[in-house]
Amino acid sequence: MLKKTLLAAVALAVVSTGLAGAQTPAAAPVDAAKAREDLDKAVEAMRKDARATKADILGKTLGLDTTQAAAFWPVYKQYETELAAINSDRVTIIQDLVEHQSSLTDAKAQGLIDRQLANQDKRLALVKKYKDELLKVLPAKTVARFLQVDNRLNVLLDLAAASQIPLVQ
């Protein structure tokens, strides 16, 4: 059952990133602002689905009792809200790369590298922050399991997204 749920999460990630990868410089939409707006709406809808899938998988794998669940889910919701903001910044970096793919200079590439590394640092800092918050309300083994499952899901989503990002030329 858990394997089916994980496969569903991978499928969701692959499908969701397929739309993000569909917007390439060669597509040259007639109305760039409208295309960006449509893409943003699609990405937000997919993120919502991905968050729901993650929550479902976490609910099935953590095995929380009623008291633990009451303590965990509000903290998790805050974590996901902050993670969504970090991931939005990451999408902006990726969009910047895609938009400047054909005219990318070394200076622009350096800026993208710095922004991406700063984004990764923010994500790690967030995980550390919420590890401490979760340890206040859950046993360490449960927090460790959460961190494992959350990391696995995020790696799957990252891999699916990365496969759609064009390589720098």
Order of alpha helices (4+ residues) and beta strands (2+ residues): alpha-alpha-alpha-alpha-alpha
